Amino acid sequence: MPIYEFYCKPCHTIYKFFSLTVNTEKIPSCPKCGNPDLQKRVSLFATLSGRKEEGPGEEGMPAFDESKMEKAMAMLAKEADKINEDDPRQAAQLMRKLSDATGLKMGASMEEALARLEKGEDPEKIEAEMGDLLENEEPLILETKTKSSRRTPKPRVDETLYDL
């Protein structure tokens, strides 16, 4: 059961949508302003579609290679069924594989958390110590070169889980 993230440019907000089935075509309207033109975001548990070009995307939204992402998500789904939930090293290895397969880099806090998981530390201890840092950072980052030195502030993240 995937969770999809969509960005609303007028609200400068990311919304999360839950689907009972894999649904790569449906684009919801913004829950706040009704904007029908939401943009899919890279999400750990989403299968992405929409834009196929590479290079900078909409303001503050990097473009991505859709086919590469879909293959990576299929690999992730297949391998997630095989991991031992009691072994934090396996979860960390799965995240590394996702990063390698997509070309996305981990944020600094996520890198630190994965390194600790790889050493076998208790995930609950890591969450307790790093939870705030991890919540305030994008877990996966698509780095792009921009001509402008102006930075768009990070979008607000609505933590409500809406139905897709």
DSSP file (Angstrom, degrees, kcal/mol; ACC not computed):
  #  RESIDUE AA STRUCTURE BP1 BP2  ACC     N-H-->O    O-->H-N    N-H-->O    O-->H-N    TCO  KAPPA ALPHA  PHI   PSI    X-CA   Y-CA   Z-CA
    1    1 A M              0   0    0      0, 0.0    19,-0.1     0, 0.0    20,-0.1   0.000 360.0 360.0 360.0 103.7    0.0    0.0    0.0
    2    2 A P        -     0   0    0      0, 0.0    17,-2.3     0, 0.0     2,-0.5  -0.335 360.0-145.4 -81.4 156.1    2.0    3.0   -1.3
    3    3 A I  E     -A   18   0A   0     42,-0.8     2,-0.4    15,-0.2    42,-0.3  -0.983  18.0-160.9-115.4 128.8    2.1    6.5    0.0
    4    4 A Y  E     -A   17   0A   0     13,-3.3    13,-3.4    -2,-0.5     2,-0.4  -0.861   5.0-148.3-111.0 144.7    2.5    9.2   -2.7
    5    5 A E  E     -AB  16  41A   0     36,-0.5    36,-2.9    -2,-0.4     2,-0.4  -0.938  14.1-172.9-113.6 136.8    3.7   12.8   -2.1
    6    6 A F  E     -AB  15  40A   0      9,-2.7     9,-3.2    -2,-0.4     2,-0.5  -0.977  14.7-140.6-130.1 142.5    2.5   15.7   -4.2
    7    7 A Y  E     -AB  14  39A   0     32,-3.2    32,-2.2    -2,-0.4     2,-0.6  -0.876   5.9-156.7-104.7 131.1    3.7   19.3   -4.2
    8    8 A C  E  >> -A   13   0A   0      5,-2.8     5,-1.5    -2,-0.5     4,-1.4  -0.933   2.8-162.3-106.0 112.7    1.2   22.2   -4.5
    9    9 A K  T  45S+     0   0    0     -2,-0.6     3,-0.2    28,-0.3    -1,-0.2   0.922  87.4  51.6 -63.7 -46.9    3.1   25.2   -5.9
   10   10 A P  T  45S+     0   0    0      0, 0.0    -1,-0.2     0, 0.0    -2,-0.0   0.889 121.0  34.8 -59.3 -36.9    0.4   27.9   -4.8
   11   11 A C  T  45S-     0   0    0      2,-0.2   145,-0.2   145,-0.0    -2,-0.2   0.618  98.6-139.4 -87.9 -13.5    0.5   26.6   -1.2
   12   12 A H  T  <5 +     0   0    0     -4,-1.4   144,-2.5    -3,-0.2     2,-0.3   0.931  61.1 129.4  49.0  50.5    4.2   25.7   -1.4
   13   13 A T  E   < -Ac   8 156A   0     -5,-1.5    -5,-2.8   142,-0.2     2,-0.5  -0.979  58.3-137.3-137.6 144.4    3.2   22.6    0.5
   14   14 A I  E     -Ac   7 157A   0    142,-3.0   144,-2.7    -2,-0.3     2,-0.3  -0.897  23.5-165.3-100.9 128.8    3.9   18.8    0.2
   15   15 A Y  E     -A    6   0A   0     -9,-3.2    -9,-2.7    -2,-0.5     2,-0.4  -0.875  10.9-138.5-114.1 147.8    0.8   16.6    0.8
   16   16 A K  E     -Ac   5 161A   0    144,-0.9   146,-2.8   142,-0.4     2,-0.4  -0.892  16.2-167.9-109.4 134.9    0.8   12.8    1.4
   17   17 A F  E     -Ac   4 162A   0    -13,-3.4   -13,-3.3    -2,-0.4     2,-0.4  -0.978   9.0-148.3-126.1 134.7   -1.7   10.6   -0.2
   18   18 A F  E     -Ac   3 163A   0    144,-3.5   146,-2.6    -2,-0.4     2,-0.4  -0.826  13.6-170.5-102.2 136.5   -2.4    6.9    0.7
   19   19 A S        -     0   0    0    -17,-2.3     4,-0.0    -2,-0.4   144,-0.0  -0.986  25.5-147.0-128.2 139.2   -3.6    4.4   -1.9
   20   20 A L  S    S+     0   0    0     -2,-0.4     2,-0.3   -19,-0.1    -1,-0.1   0.707  90.8  31.5 -72.9 -19.7   -4.8    0.9   -1.3
   21   21 A T  S    S-     0   0    0    -19,-0.1     2,-0.5   -20,-0.1     0, 0.0  -0.875 101.3 -86.4-131.2 164.4   -3.3   -0.1   -4.7
   22   22 A V        +     0   0    0     -2,-0.3     2,-0.4   -21,-0.1    -2,-0.1  -0.621  50.2 175.0 -70.1 123.0   -0.3    1.1   -6.8
   23   23 A N        +     0   0    0     -2,-0.5    24,-0.1    24,-0.1    -1,-0.0  -0.829  14.8 165.6-137.9  94.5   -1.7    4.0   -8.8
   24   24 A T  S    S+     0   0    0     -2,-0.4    -1,-0.1     1,-0.1    -2,-0.0   0.517  75.0  51.2 -89.8  -5.0    1.0    5.8  -10.9
   25   25 A E  S    S+     0   0    0     23,-0.0    -1,-0.1    24,-0.0     2,-0.1   0.799  81.7  95.4-101.3 -33.8   -1.5    7.8  -13.0
   26   26 A K        -     0   0    0      1,-0.0    -3,-0.1   138,-0.0   138,-0.0  -0.385  48.2-171.0 -70.3 132.2   -3.9    9.5  -10.6
   27   27 A I        -     0   0    0     -2,-0.1    -1,-0.0     9,-0.0    -3,-0.0  -0.978  14.0-149.5-121.0 114.9   -3.1   13.1   -9.6
   28   28 A P        -     0   0    0      0, 0.0    10,-0.6     0, 0.0     2,-0.2  -0.270  17.9-108.7 -78.2 168.9   -5.2   14.5   -6.8
   29   29 A S        -     0   0    0      8,-0.1     6,-0.1     1,-0.1   -21,-0.0  -0.617  47.9 -83.8 -89.1 157.9   -6.3   18.0   -6.2
   30   30 A C     >  -     0   0    0      5,-2.3     4,-1.4    -2,-0.2    -1,-0.1  -0.423  31.1-143.1 -63.0 128.9   -4.7   20.1   -3.4
   31   31 A P  T  4 S+     0   0    0      0, 0.0    -1,-0.2     0, 0.0    -2,-0.0   0.750  97.2  39.1 -64.8 -22.5   -6.6   19.4   -0.2
   32   32 A K  T  4 S+     0   0    0      3,-0.1    -2,-0.0     1,-0.0    -3,-0.0   0.921 133.5  12.7 -93.4 -54.2   -6.2   23.1    0.8
   33   33 A C  T  4 S-     0   0    0      2,-0.1    -1,-0.0     0, 0.0    -3,-0.0   0.528  92.4-120.7-107.2  -7.2   -6.7   25.2   -2.3
   34   34 A G     <  +     0   0    0     -4,-1.4     0, 0.0     1,-0.2     0, 0.0   0.518  47.8 167.5  81.7   4.2   -8.1   22.7   -4.8
   35   35 A N        -     0   0    0      1,-0.2    -5,-2.3    -6,-0.1     3,-0.2  -0.326  23.7-160.2 -53.6 122.4   -5.3   23.2   -7.3
   36   36 A P  S    S+     0   0    0      0, 0.0     2,-0.4     0, 0.0    -1,-0.2   0.482  75.7  76.5 -85.5  -0.6   -5.7   20.3   -9.8
   37   37 A D        +     0   0    0      2,-0.0   -28,-0.3    -7,-0.0     2,-0.1  -0.402  60.9 158.9-110.1  54.9   -2.0   20.6  -11.0
   38   38 A L        -     0   0    0    -10,-0.6     2,-0.5    -2,-0.4   -30,-0.2  -0.453  33.6-134.4 -75.5 152.3   -0.1   18.9   -8.2
   39   39 A Q  E     -B    7   0A   0    -32,-2.2   -32,-3.2    -2,-0.1    11,-0.1  -0.920  18.1-119.1-111.1 130.4    3.4   17.6   -8.9
   40   40 A K  E     -B    6   0A   0     -2,-0.5     2,-0.3     9,-0.2   -34,-0.3  -0.383  29.5-153.8 -65.5 143.2    4.6   14.1   -7.8
   41   41 A R  E     -B    5   0A   0    -36,-2.9   -36,-0.5    -2,-0.1     2,-0.4  -0.800  27.6 -93.5-113.9 158.3    7.5   14.1   -5.4
   42   42 A V        +     0   0    0     -2,-0.3     2,-0.4   -38,-0.1    98,-0.2  -0.602  51.9 176.3 -69.1 125.3   10.1   11.5   -4.8
   43   43 A S    >   -     0   0    0     -2,-0.4     3,-1.8     3,-0.2     5,-0.1  -0.986  39.8-121.9-133.9 143.4    8.9    9.5   -1.8
   44   44 A L  T 3  S+     0   0    0     -2,-0.4    -1,-0.1     1,-0.3   -40,-0.1   0.808 113.2  32.0 -55.2 -31.6   10.5    6.4   -0.3
   45   45 A F  T 3  S+     0   0    0    -42,-0.3   -42,-0.8     2,-0.0     2,-0.3   0.053 100.6 100.8-117.8  25.9    7.3    4.4   -0.8
   46   46 A A    <   -     0   0    0     -3,-1.8     2,-0.6   -44,-0.2    -3,-0.2  -0.845  60.8-141.6-112.6 148.3    6.0    5.9   -4.0
   47   47 A T        -     0   0    0     -2,-0.3     2,-0.3   -24,-0.1   -24,-0.1  -0.943  35.3-143.9-100.2 127.0    6.1    4.8   -7.6
   48   48 A L        +     0   0    0     -2,-0.6     2,-0.3    18,-0.2    22,-0.1  -0.636  31.1 151.2-102.7 148.9    6.6    7.9   -9.6
   49   49 A S        +     0   0    0     -2,-0.3     2,-0.4    20,-0.1    -9,-0.2  -0.945  33.7  81.3-154.7 174.9    5.4    9.1  -13.0
   50   50 A G  S    S+     0   0    0     -2,-0.3     2,-0.3   -11,-0.1   -11,-0.0  -0.698  82.5  49.9 128.8 -82.5    4.6   12.4  -14.7
   51   51 A R        -     0   0    0     -2,-0.4    15,-0.3     1,-0.1    13,-0.1  -0.744  48.2-179.3 -98.3 142.4    7.6   14.1  -16.0
   52   52 A K        +     0   0    0     -2,-0.3    15,-0.1    13,-0.1    -1,-0.1   0.520  49.9  99.8-115.1  -9.9   10.2   12.3  -18.2
   53   53 A E        -     0   0    0     12,-0.1    11,-0.4     1,-0.0     2,-0.3  -0.331  62.8-135.1 -76.5 160.8   12.7   15.0  -18.9
   54   54 A E        +     0   0    0      9,-0.1    10,-0.1    11,-0.1    -2,-0.1  -0.815  61.9  50.2-110.7 157.1   16.0   15.3  -17.0
   55   55 A G  S    S-     0   0    0     -2,-0.3     8,-1.3     8,-0.2    89,-0.0  -0.613 100.7 -10.3 110.8-173.9   17.5   18.5  -15.6
   56   56 A P  B     -D   62   0B   0      0, 0.0     3,-0.1     0, 0.0     8,-0.1  -0.306  65.7-165.7 -61.9 138.7   16.0   21.3  -13.5
   57   57 A G        -     0   0    0      4,-0.6     3,-0.2     1,-0.4     6,-0.1   0.073  44.5 -27.6 -99.6-147.6   12.2   21.0  -13.0
   58   58 A E  S >  S-     0   0    0      1,-0.2     3,-3.1     4,-0.1    -1,-0.4  -0.123  97.6 -57.1 -61.2 165.9    9.7   23.5  -11.8
   59   59 A E  T 3  S-     0   0    0      1,-0.3    -1,-0.2    -3,-0.1     0, 0.0  -0.243 128.2  -3.3 -50.9 119.4   10.8   26.1   -9.3
   60   60 A G  T 3  S+     0   0    0     -3,-0.2    -1,-0.3     1,-0.1    -2,-0.1   0.474 113.8 102.4  76.8   2.5   12.3   24.3   -6.3
   61   61 A M    <   -     0   0    0     -3,-3.1    -4,-0.6   -20,-0.0    -1,-0.1  -0.907  62.3-148.2-123.2 102.7   11.4   20.9   -7.8
   62   62 A P  B     -D   56   0B   0      0, 0.0    -4,-0.1     0, 0.0     2,-0.1  -0.391  18.4-123.3 -68.9 146.9   14.3   18.9   -9.4
   63   63 A A        -     0   0    0     -8,-1.3     2,-0.3    -6,-0.1    -8,-0.2  -0.398  29.2-161.8 -80.4 165.5   13.4   16.6  -12.4
   64   64 A F        -     0   0    0    -11,-0.4     2,-1.0   -13,-0.1     3,-0.1  -0.952  30.4 -97.0-146.0 164.0   14.2   12.9  -12.2
   65   65 A D     >  -     0   0    0     -2,-0.3     4,-2.1    37,-0.2     5,-0.2  -0.751  35.5-163.5 -85.2 103.9   14.6   10.0  -14.5
   66   66 A E  H  > S+     0   0    0     -2,-1.0     4,-2.6   -15,-0.3     5,-0.2   0.885  84.3  49.9 -60.2 -44.4   11.2    8.3  -14.2
   67   67 A S  H  > S+     0   0    0      1,-0.2     4,-2.2     2,-0.2    -1,-0.2   0.895 111.1  50.2 -65.7 -38.1   12.1    4.9  -15.7
   68   68 A K  H  > S+     0   0    0      1,-0.2     4,-2.1     2,-0.2    -1,-0.2   0.908 112.2  48.1 -63.1 -41.6   15.2    4.7  -13.4
   69   69 A M  H  X S+     0   0    0     -4,-2.1     4,-2.5     2,-0.2    -2,-0.2   0.912 110.1  50.8 -67.0 -42.9   13.0    5.5  -10.4
   70   70 A E  H  X S+     0   0    0     -4,-2.6     4,-2.1     1,-0.2    -2,-0.2   0.906 111.3  48.4 -63.3 -41.3   10.3    3.0  -11.3
   71   71 A K  H  X S+     0   0    0     -4,-2.2     4,-2.3     2,-0.2    -1,-0.2   0.912 112.1  49.8 -63.3 -42.0   12.9    0.2  -11.7
   72   72 A A  H  X S+     0   0    0     -4,-2.1     4,-2.6     1,-0.2    -2,-0.2   0.900 110.6  49.1 -64.4 -40.8   14.4    1.2   -8.3
   73   73 A M  H  X S+     0   0    0     -4,-2.5     4,-2.5     2,-0.2    -1,-0.2   0.875 110.0  51.2 -68.8 -36.2   11.0    1.1   -6.6
   74   74 A A  H  X S+     0   0    0     -4,-2.1     4,-2.2     2,-0.2    -2,-0.2   0.920 111.8  47.9 -63.8 -43.1   10.2   -2.3   -8.1
   75   75 A M  H  X S+     0   0    0     -4,-2.3     4,-2.6     1,-0.2     5,-0.2   0.919 111.4  51.0 -61.6 -44.0   13.5   -3.6   -6.8
   76   76 A L  H  X S+     0   0    0     -4,-2.6     4,-2.4     1,-0.2    -2,-0.2   0.924 109.9  48.9 -60.9 -45.9   12.8   -2.1   -3.4
   77   77 A A  H  X S+     0   0    0     -4,-2.5     4,-0.9     1,-0.2    -1,-0.2   0.908 113.4  47.2 -61.5 -42.4    9.4   -3.7   -3.2
   78   78 A K  H  < S+     0   0    0     -4,-2.2     3,-0.4     1,-0.2     4,-0.4   0.925 117.1  41.7 -65.7 -45.1   10.8   -7.1   -4.1
   79   79 A E  H >X S+     0   0    0     -4,-2.6     3,-1.0     1,-0.2     4,-0.8   0.775 103.0  67.4 -76.4 -26.3   13.7   -6.9   -1.7
   80   80 A A  H >< S+     0   0    0     -4,-2.4     3,-0.5     1,-0.3    -1,-0.2   0.837  95.4  58.0 -63.4 -31.3   11.7   -5.5    1.2
   81   81 A D  T 3< S+     0   0    0     -4,-0.9    -1,-0.3    -3,-0.4    -2,-0.2   0.754 106.2  50.2 -67.4 -23.3    9.7   -8.7    1.4
   82   82 A K  T <4 S+     0   0    0     -3,-1.0    -1,-0.2    -4,-0.4    -2,-0.2   0.622  85.8 104.7 -92.5 -15.0   13.0  -10.6    2.0
   83   83 A I  S << S-     0   0    0     -4,-0.8     2,-0.7    -3,-0.5     3,-0.0  -0.365  72.1-122.6 -77.1 149.7   14.5   -8.6    4.8
   84   84 A N    >   -     0   0    0      1,-0.1     3,-2.2     3,-0.1     6,-0.2  -0.800  17.1-150.9 -85.7 113.5   14.6   -9.7    8.4
   85   85 A E  T 3  S+     0   0    0     -2,-0.7    -1,-0.1     1,-0.3    -2,-0.0   0.680  93.6  61.1 -62.8 -17.6   12.9   -6.9   10.3
   86   86 A D  T 3  S+     0   0    0      1,-0.1    -1,-0.3     2,-0.0    -2,-0.0   0.468  90.6  77.1 -88.3  -1.0   14.9   -7.7   13.4
   87   87 A D    X>  -     0   0    0     -3,-2.2     4,-1.1     1,-0.1     3,-0.9  -0.878  57.9-171.5-113.8 100.5   18.2   -6.9   11.6
   88   88 A P  H 3> S+     0   0    0      0, 0.0     4,-2.1     0, 0.0     5,-0.2   0.773  84.1  65.8 -62.0 -25.2   18.8   -3.1   11.2
   89   89 A R  H 3> S+     0   0    0      1,-0.2     4,-2.4     2,-0.2     5,-0.2   0.890  99.1  51.5 -63.7 -38.4   21.8   -3.8    8.9
   90   90 A Q  H <> S+     0   0    0     -3,-0.9     4,-2.0    -6,-0.2    -1,-0.2   0.886 108.5  50.6 -67.0 -38.4   19.5   -5.3    6.3
   91   91 A A  H  X S+     0   0    0     -4,-1.1     4,-1.9    -7,-0.2    -1,-0.2   0.910 111.3  49.0 -64.3 -41.4   17.2   -2.2    6.4
   92   92 A A  H  X S+     0   0    0     -4,-2.1     4,-2.2     1,-0.2    -2,-0.2   0.906 109.4  51.9 -64.6 -41.6   20.3    0.0    5.9
   93   93 A Q  H  X S+     0   0    0     -4,-2.4     4,-2.4     1,-0.2    -1,-0.2   0.890 107.6  53.0 -62.1 -38.5   21.5   -2.1    3.0
   94   94 A L  H  X S+     0   0    0     -4,-2.0     4,-2.1     1,-0.2    -1,-0.2   0.905 108.8  48.9 -63.6 -41.7   18.1   -1.7    1.4
   95   95 A M  H  X S+     0   0    0     -4,-1.9     4,-2.4     2,-0.2    -2,-0.2   0.894 110.1  51.6 -64.7 -39.6   18.2    2.0    1.7
   96   96 A R  H  X S+     0   0    0     -4,-2.2     4,-2.7     2,-0.2    -2,-0.2   0.912 108.8  51.0 -62.7 -42.2   21.8    2.1    0.2
   97   97 A K  H  X S+     0   0    0     -4,-2.4     4,-2.8     2,-0.2    -1,-0.2   0.904 109.5  50.7 -61.9 -40.8   20.6    0.0   -2.8
   98   98 A L  H  X S+     0   0    0     -4,-2.1     4,-1.9     2,-0.2     6,-0.3   0.931 111.1  48.0 -61.7 -45.5   17.7    2.4   -3.3
   99   99 A S  H  X>S+     0   0    0     -4,-2.4     4,-1.9     1,-0.2     5,-0.6   0.923 114.5  46.0 -60.8 -45.7   20.1    5.4   -3.3
  100  100 A D  H  <5S+     0   0    0     -4,-2.7    -2,-0.2     1,-0.2    -1,-0.2   0.909 113.0  49.5 -64.2 -42.5   22.5    3.6   -5.7
  101  101 A A  H  <5S+     0   0    0     -4,-2.8    -1,-0.2     1,-0.2    -2,-0.2   0.809 119.4  36.3 -69.5 -30.2   19.7    2.6   -8.1
  102  102 A T  H  <5S-     0   0    0     -4,-1.9   -37,-0.2    -5,-0.2    -1,-0.2   0.675  99.6-125.8 -96.6 -19.4   18.1    6.0   -8.3
  103  103 A G  T  <5 +     0   0    0     -4,-1.9     2,-0.3     1,-0.3    -3,-0.2   0.533  64.0 139.6  81.9   4.8   21.2    8.2   -8.2
  104  104 A L      < -     0   0    0     -5,-0.6    -1,-0.3    -6,-0.3     2,-0.3  -0.617  46.2-136.8 -83.3 143.1   19.6   10.1   -5.2
  105  105 A K  E     -E  141   0C   0     36,-3.0    36,-3.4    -2,-0.3     2,-0.2  -0.694  17.3-115.2 -97.5 152.3   21.9   11.1   -2.4
  106  106 A M  E     -E  140   0C   0     -2,-0.3    34,-0.2    34,-0.2    32,-0.0  -0.592  30.3-113.0 -81.1 145.5   21.1   10.7    1.3
  107  107 A G     >  -     0   0    0     32,-1.4     4,-2.6    31,-0.2     5,-0.2  -0.335  35.7-102.3 -68.2 162.5   20.8   13.8    3.4
  108  108 A A  H  > S+     0   0    0      1,-0.2     4,-2.0     2,-0.2     5,-0.1   0.886 122.1  46.6 -58.7 -43.1   23.4   14.3    6.1
  109  109 A S  H  > S+     0   0    0      2,-0.2     4,-2.5     1,-0.2    -1,-0.2   0.898 112.2  50.5 -68.0 -39.1   21.2   13.1    9.0
  110  110 A M  H  > S+     0   0    0      2,-0.2     4,-2.7     1,-0.2    -2,-0.2   0.896 108.7  52.8 -65.1 -39.7   20.0   10.1    6.9
  111  111 A E  H  X S+     0   0    0     -4,-2.6     4,-2.4     2,-0.2    -2,-0.2   0.925 110.6  47.4 -59.3 -44.9   23.6    9.1    6.2
  112  112 A E  H  X S+     0   0    0     -4,-2.0     4,-2.0     2,-0.2    -2,-0.2   0.924 112.3  49.0 -63.7 -43.9   24.4    9.3    9.9
  113  113 A A  H  X S+     0   0    0     -4,-2.5     4,-2.2     1,-0.2    -2,-0.2   0.909 112.1  48.8 -63.1 -42.0   21.4    7.2   10.8
  114  114 A L  H  X S+     0   0    0     -4,-2.7     4,-2.8     2,-0.2    -1,-0.2   0.903 108.4  53.5 -64.9 -40.6   22.2    4.6    8.1
  115  115 A A  H  X S+     0   0    0     -4,-2.4     4,-1.0     1,-0.2    -1,-0.2   0.900 110.4  47.9 -60.7 -39.4   25.8    4.3    9.3
  116  116 A R  H  <>S+     0   0    0     -4,-2.0     5,-2.2     2,-0.2     4,-0.2   0.884 111.1  50.2 -69.0 -38.1   24.6    3.7   12.8
  117  117 A L  H ><5S+     0   0    0     -4,-2.2     3,-1.9     1,-0.2    -2,-0.2   0.904 106.2  56.2 -63.7 -40.8   22.1    1.0   11.5
  118  118 A E  H 3<5S+     0   0    0     -4,-2.8    -1,-0.2     1,-0.3    -2,-0.2   0.779 103.0  55.2 -63.0 -26.1   25.0   -0.6    9.6
  119  119 A K  T 3<5S-     0   0    0     -4,-1.0    -1,-0.3    -3,-0.2    -2,-0.2   0.518 124.2-107.3 -82.5  -5.1   26.9   -0.9   12.9
  120  120 A G  T < 5 +     0   0    0     -3,-1.9    -3,-0.2    -4,-0.2    -2,-0.1   0.611  61.9 160.7  92.5  12.7   23.9   -2.8   14.3
  121  121 A E      < -     0   0    0     -5,-2.2    -1,-0.2     1,-0.1     3,-0.0  -0.299  52.0 -91.3 -66.9 154.3   22.5    0.0   16.6
  122  122 A D     >  -     0   0    0      1,-0.1     4,-2.1     2,-0.0     3,-0.4  -0.503  28.3-142.8 -67.3 123.4   18.9   -0.3   17.8
  123  123 A P  H  > S+     0   0    0      0, 0.0     4,-2.7     0, 0.0     5,-0.2   0.848 100.6  55.8 -58.0 -35.3   16.6    1.6   15.3
  124  124 A E  H  > S+     0   0    0      2,-0.2     4,-2.3     1,-0.2     5,-0.1   0.879 107.0  49.3 -66.3 -36.4   14.5    2.9   18.2
  125  125 A K  H  > S+     0   0    0     -3,-0.4     4,-2.2     2,-0.2     5,-0.2   0.920 111.8  48.5 -66.5 -43.7   17.5    4.4   19.9
  126  126 A I  H  X S+     0   0    0     -4,-2.1     4,-2.8     1,-0.2     5,-0.3   0.928 111.9  49.5 -61.8 -44.7   18.5    6.1   16.7
  127  127 A E  H  X S+     0   0    0     -4,-2.7     4,-2.0     1,-0.2    -2,-0.2   0.906 110.6  50.3 -60.4 -43.1   15.0    7.4   16.2
  128  128 A A  H  < S+     0   0    0     -4,-2.3    -1,-0.2     1,-0.2     4,-0.2   0.889 118.8  37.6 -63.1 -39.5   14.9    8.7   19.8
  129  129 A E  H  < S+     0   0    0     -4,-2.2    -2,-0.2     1,-0.1    -1,-0.2   0.795 132.4  24.2 -83.5 -29.4   18.2   10.6   19.4
  130  130 A M  H  X S+     0   0    0     -4,-2.8     4,-2.6    -5,-0.2     3,-0.3   0.388  84.1 111.2-119.4   2.4   17.8   11.8   15.8
  131  131 A G  H  X S+     0   0    0     -4,-2.0     4,-2.3    -5,-0.3     5,-0.2   0.864  81.6  47.1 -49.1 -48.6   14.0   11.9   15.2
  132  132 A D  H  > S+     0   0    0     -4,-0.2     4,-1.4     1,-0.2    -1,-0.2   0.900 113.1  49.1 -63.6 -40.9   13.8   15.7   14.9
  133  133 A L  H  4 S+     0   0    0     -3,-0.3    -1,-0.2     1,-0.2    -2,-0.2   0.923 113.0  47.2 -63.7 -43.5   16.8   15.9   12.6
  134  134 A L  H >< S+     0   0    0     -4,-2.6     3,-1.1     1,-0.2    -2,-0.2   0.868 109.8  53.0 -67.8 -36.9   15.4   13.2   10.3
  135  135 A E  H 3< S+     0   0    0     -4,-2.3    -1,-0.2    -5,-0.3    -2,-0.2   0.817 109.1  49.5 -67.6 -30.3   11.9   14.8   10.2
  136  136 A N  T 3< S+     0   0    0     -4,-1.4     2,-0.4    -5,-0.2    -1,-0.2   0.280 104.4  69.8 -94.6  11.2   13.3   18.2    9.1
  137  137 A E  S <  S-     0   0    0     -3,-1.1   -30,-0.1    -4,-0.1     3,-0.0  -0.983  85.6-113.8-131.4 139.4   15.4   16.8    6.3
  138  138 A E        -     0   0    0     -2,-0.4   -31,-0.2     1,-0.2   -28,-0.2  -0.565  26.0-145.8 -64.7 128.7   14.5   15.3    2.9
  139  139 A P  S    S+     0   0    0      0, 0.0   -32,-1.4     0, 0.0     2,-0.4   0.859  83.4  33.2 -69.2 -34.4   15.7   11.7    3.2
  140  140 A L  E    S-E  106   0C   0    -34,-0.2     2,-0.4   -98,-0.2   -34,-0.2  -0.978  73.8-164.1-125.7 136.7   16.8   11.5   -0.5
  141  141 A I  E     -E  105   0C   0    -36,-3.4   -36,-3.0    -2,-0.4     2,-0.8  -0.973  14.1-154.1-126.9 130.0   18.1   14.4   -2.5
  142  142 A L        -     0   0    0     -2,-0.4     2,-0.4   -38,-0.2   -38,-0.1  -0.899  25.3-147.4 -98.8 108.1   18.4   14.8   -6.3
  143  143 A E        +     0   0    0     -2,-0.8     2,-0.3   -81,-0.0    -2,-0.0  -0.619  23.5 172.4 -82.4 130.5   21.3   17.3   -6.7
  144  144 A T        -     0   0    0     -2,-0.4     2,-0.5   -82,-0.0    -2,-0.0  -0.955  32.6-117.6-132.4 153.2   21.1   19.6   -9.6
  145  145 A K        -     0   0    0     -2,-0.3     2,-0.3     2,-0.0    -2,-0.0  -0.776  32.0-166.4 -90.5 132.4   23.1   22.6  -10.7
  146  146 A T        -     0   0    0     -2,-0.5    -2,-0.0     2,-0.1     0, 0.0  -0.891  24.6-142.7-119.3 152.1   21.2   25.8  -10.8
  147  147 A K  S    S+     0   0    0     -2,-0.3     2,-0.3     2,-0.0    -1,-0.1   0.741  83.6  74.8 -80.9 -24.1   22.2   29.1  -12.4
  148  148 A S        -     0   0    0      1,-0.1    -2,-0.1     2,-0.1     0, 0.0  -0.683  63.7-156.6 -93.4 142.1   20.7   31.2   -9.7
  149  149 A S        +     0   0    0     -2,-0.3     2,-0.2     2,-0.1    -1,-0.1   0.538  65.6 107.3 -90.9  -6.8   22.2   31.5   -6.2
  150  150 A R        -     0   0    0      1,-0.0     2,-0.5     0, 0.0    -2,-0.1  -0.490  62.5-146.6 -68.9 138.3   18.7   32.3   -4.8
  151  151 A R        -     0   0    0     -2,-0.2    -2,-0.1     3,-0.0     3,-0.0  -0.921   5.3-136.9-109.9 131.8   17.3   29.5   -2.7
  152  152 A T        -     0   0    0     -2,-0.5   -92,-0.0     1,-0.1     0, 0.0  -0.708  34.7-108.7 -79.9 132.5   13.7   28.8   -2.6
  153  153 A P        -     0   0    0      0, 0.0     3,-0.1     0, 0.0    -1,-0.1  -0.276  43.1 -91.6 -60.5 150.2   12.6   28.1    1.0
  154  154 A K        -     0   0    0      1,-0.1     3,-0.1    -3,-0.0     2,-0.0  -0.309  47.9-106.8 -59.9 143.0   11.7   24.4    1.6
  155  155 A P        -     0   0    0      0, 0.0  -142,-0.2     0, 0.0     2,-0.1  -0.357  34.4-103.7 -68.9 154.0    8.1   23.7    1.2
  156  156 A R  E     -c   13   0A   0   -144,-2.5  -142,-3.0  -145,-0.2     2,-0.6  -0.492  31.8-137.1 -70.6 147.0    5.9   23.1    4.2
  157  157 A V  E     -c   14   0A   0   -144,-0.2     2,-0.6    -2,-0.1  -142,-0.2  -0.949   5.8-149.5-113.4 116.3    5.0   19.4    4.7
  158  158 A D  E     -     0   0A   0   -144,-2.7  -142,-0.4    -2,-0.6  -145,-0.0  -0.759   5.5-158.4 -82.1 118.7    1.4   18.6    5.7
  159  159 A E  E     +     0   0A   0     -2,-0.6    -1,-0.1  -144,-0.1     2,-0.1   0.483  55.7 113.2 -81.7  -3.0    1.7   15.5    7.9
  160  160 A T  E     -     0   0A   0      1,-0.1  -144,-0.9  -143,-0.0     2,-0.7  -0.453  65.4-136.1 -67.4 141.4   -2.0   14.6    7.3
  161  161 A L  E     -c   16   0A   0     -2,-0.1  -144,-0.2  -146,-0.1     2,-0.2  -0.895  25.5-167.1-102.8 108.8   -2.4   11.4    5.2
  162  162 A Y  E     -c   17   0A   0   -146,-2.8  -144,-3.5    -2,-0.7     2,-0.3  -0.572  24.9-106.0 -93.8 156.9   -5.1   11.9    2.6
  163  163 A D  E      c   18   0A   0   -146,-0.2  -144,-0.2    -2,-0.2    -1,-0.1  -0.646 360.0 360.0 -80.5 138.0   -6.9    9.2    0.5
  164  164 A L              0   0    0   -146,-2.6  -145,-0.1    -2,-0.3    -1,-0.1   0.426 360.0 360.0 -87.5 360.0   -5.8    9.1   -3.1
